[in-house]
Amino acid sequence: MKLDFTGKTAVIFGASRGIGEAIATEIARAGAIVYLAARSEKSGLGVKEKLETEGLRAEACVADVSKYEDVDAVLCRAIRETGRLDIVVNNAGIVCLSSFLDATQEEIHDLININLMGANNGCQAAIKHMIELEISGKIVNTASFAGRHALQAGFSHYGMTKAGVIYLTQAAAYAGAPYNINVNAVCPGIIRSKMWETILDSYVDNGLDRETSWKDSLKTFIPLARGDQKAEDIAYTVAFLCSEYADHITGQSINVDGGAAMN
Ligand SMILES: NC(=O)c1ccc[n+]([C@@H]2O[C@H](COP(=O)([O-])OP(=O)(O)OC[C@H]3O[C@@H](n4cnc5c(N)ncnc54)[C@H](O)[C@@H]3O)[C@@H](O)[C@H]2O)c1
C-alpha cells in the first residue's frame, strides 16, 4: 500500500506544531500541496520552511478556527491558487484542566468555540466547496479518547467537546455521503505535544515531578506497554483516512490510543 496524493490540495487547520505538523508532513510527503492554517503567520511559516527544506510544497495561512469566515477564507485561497480541495483536516484544539464545577463560562465557551465549532466550521465549509467543485474529498477531524467516556482527572469540558466532535463527524458524514465525500475522525491517546506539556505544567504547579507525572499518566490511561505514542502515529492513520484505501470508510472515529478507549 503506497499513499499517493500527487496533484491534490490539502488544508490542515492547527498545523503549526504537534499532531497537526505531523499530519501536514505525512500528507505533503505523499505528494499533496499543503495549506498550513495556524493562528499566526509566523507559526505556519516555521512548518512551511521545514517542509520546503525536504522539497515539499506548502503554504502558510492564518485562521482562528472558531470563526467561520477565517476557515472559509483559507479554503477559498487554496481553491483559488490550485483549483482544488481534496483533503481537509480539522485538528486545531485547546485543553482546559479546570474541574467540572470550577470551570468558568469563558473557559467552557473557548473549548466549545475552538474544539467543536472549529471542527464544525471546517466540515461545513469544506463539504460545500467540495460539492461545488464536484470533488469526492476526504475530511478528518481530530477528536480524542477523552470524547469516548468521561475521565475523572480534569478533562470534563474538554471531553465534552471531543464527544461533540465524534457526533459531528457522523452528522457531517451523512451530509457528504451523497457526494462521495468521506468524513472521519481520529481519537488520539496521549502524545507529549505542547498541549501535554501544559498539562504537565499544572502537575508541576501542584508540587509533582514532571517526568514521574508523565509516566504515571501513561500508566493510568494507556494499557498498551509500548511507551510514548508519537504525533506521527496519529498522522499515519489520518493519511490513510485521506487516501483511496479509505474510500468506503465514513462517519467513523478511529481510536489510535494504545487501548485507552476500546469503544
Ligand atoms: N496531545 C494529546 O495527547 C492529544 C490527545 C487527544 C487529542 N488531541 C487533539 O489533537 C489536536 C492537536 O493537539 P496537539 O496535541 O498537537 O496540541 P498543540 O497544542 O501542540 O497543537 C494545537 C494546535 O491547534 C492550534 N490552535 C489552537 N487554537 C486555535 C484556534 N483558535 N485557531 C486555529 N488554530 C488553533 C494551535 O496553534 C496548534 O497548532 C487537538 O485537537 C487536541 O485536542 C491531543
The ligand as an SDF file (V2000), in Angstrom:
LIG
                    3D

 44 48  0  0  0  0  0  0  0  0999 V2000
   -1.6580   15.6240   22.7040 N   0  0  0  0  0  0  0  0  0  0  0  0
   -2.5640   14.7510   23.0450 C   0  0  0  0  0  0  0  0  0  0  0  0
   -2.3010   13.8940   23.9070 O   0  0  0  0  0  0  0  0  0  0  0  0
   -3.9320   14.7410   22.3920 C   0  0  0  0  0  0  0  0  0  0  0  0
   -4.7910   13.6910   22.7230 C   0  0  0  0  0  0  0  0  0  0  0  0
   -6.0440   13.6480   22.1300 C   0  0  0  0  0  0  0  0  0  0  0  0
   -6.4200   14.6300   21.2350 C   0  0  0  0  0  0  0  0  0  0  0  0
   -5.5650   15.6480   20.9480 N   0  0  0  0  0  0  0  0  0  0  0  0
   -6.0220   16.6590   19.9890 C   0  0  0  0  0  0  0  0  0  0  0  0
   -5.0790   16.7580   18.9420 O   0  0  0  0  0  0  0  0  0  0  0  0
   -5.1440   18.0660   18.3740 C   0  0  0  0  0  0  0  0  0  0  0  0
   -3.7440   18.6350   18.2660 C   0  0  0  0  0  0  0  0  0  0  0  0
   -3.2240   18.7760   19.5730 O   0  0  0  0  0  0  0  0  0  0  0  0
   -1.6710   18.7290   19.9480 P   0  0  0  0  0  0  0  0  0  0  0  0
   -1.5080   17.7090   20.9800 O   0  0  0  0  0  0  0  0  0  0  0  0
   -0.8350   18.6870   18.7290 O   0  0  0  0  0  0  0  0  0  0  0  0
   -1.5540   20.1240   20.7140 O   0  0  0  0  0  0  0  0  0  0  0  0
   -0.8260   21.5030   20.3560 P   0  0  0  0  0  0  0  0  0  0  0  0
   -1.2120   22.4300   21.4270 O   0  0  0  0  0  0  0  0  0  0  0  0
    0.6190   21.2500   20.1120 O   0  0  0  0  0  0  0  0  0  0  0  0
   -1.4720   21.9120   18.9680 O   0  0  0  0  0  0  0  0  0  0  0  0
   -2.7440   22.5010   18.8680 C   0  0  0  0  0  0  0  0  0  0  0  0
   -2.8050   23.2530   17.5720 C   0  0  0  0  0  0  0  0  0  0  0  0
   -4.0970   23.8960   17.4750 O   0  0  0  0  0  0  0  0  0  0  0  0
   -3.8740   25.2690   17.1810 C   0  0  0  0  0  0  0  0  0  0  0  0
   -4.9790   26.1090   17.6480 N   0  0  0  0  0  0  0  0  0  0  0  0
   -5.4470   26.2450   18.9070 C   0  0  0  0  0  0  0  0  0  0  0  0
   -6.4570   27.1280   18.9310 N   0  0  0  0  0  0  0  0  0  0  0  0
   -6.6490   27.5360   17.6440 C   0  0  0  0  0  0  0  0  0  0  0  0
   -7.5470   28.4360   17.0120 C   0  0  0  0  0  0  0  0  0  0  0  0
   -8.4730   29.1200   17.6980 N   0  0  0  0  0  0  0  0  0  0  0  0
   -7.4490   28.5850   15.6680 N   0  0  0  0  0  0  0  0  0  0  0  0
   -6.5080   27.9410   14.9600 C   0  0  0  0  0  0  0  0  0  0  0  0
   -5.6340   27.0840   15.4990 N   0  0  0  0  0  0  0  0  0  0  0  0
   -5.7030   26.8920   16.8310 C   0  0  0  0  0  0  0  0  0  0  0  0
   -2.5380   25.5950   17.8510 C   0  0  0  0  0  0  0  0  0  0  0  0
   -1.9740   26.7920   17.3590 O   0  0  0  0  0  0  0  0  0  0  0  0
   -1.7480   24.3480   17.4930 C   0  0  0  0  0  0  0  0  0  0  0  0
   -1.2510   24.4090   16.1800 O   0  0  0  0  0  0  0  0  0  0  0  0
   -6.0810   18.8810   19.2670 C   0  0  0  0  0  0  0  0  0  0  0  0
   -7.3640   18.9180   18.6830 O   0  0  0  0  0  0  0  0  0  0  0  0
   -6.1180   18.0700   20.5520 C   0  0  0  0  0  0  0  0  0  0  0  0
   -7.2860   18.2720   21.2930 O   0  0  0  0  0  0  0  0  0  0  0  0
   -4.3220   15.7300   21.5050 C   0  0  0  0  0  0  0  0  0  0  0  0
  1  2  1  0
  2  3  2  0
  2  4  1  0
  4  5  1  0
  4 44  2  0
  5  6  2  0
  6  7  1  0
  7  8  2  0
  8  9  1  0
  8 44  1  0
  9 10  1  0
  9 42  1  0
 10 11  1  0
 11 12  1  0
 11 40  1  0
 12 13  1  0
 13 14  1  0
 14 15  2  0
 14 16  1  0
 14 17  1  0
 17 18  1  0
 18 19  2  0
 18 20  1  0
 18 21  1  0
 21 22  1  0
 22 23  1  0
 23 24  1  0
 23 38  1  0
 24 25  1  0
 25 26  1  0
 25 36  1  0
 26 27  1  0
 26 35  1  0
 27 28  2  0
 28 29  1  0
 29 30  1  0
 29 35  2  0
 30 31  1  0
 30 32  2  0
 32 33  1  0
 33 34  2  0
 34 35  1  0
 36 37  1  0
 36 38  1  0
 38 39  1  0
 40 41  1  0
 40 42  1  0
 42 43  1  0
M  CHG  2   8   1  16  -1
M  END
$$$$
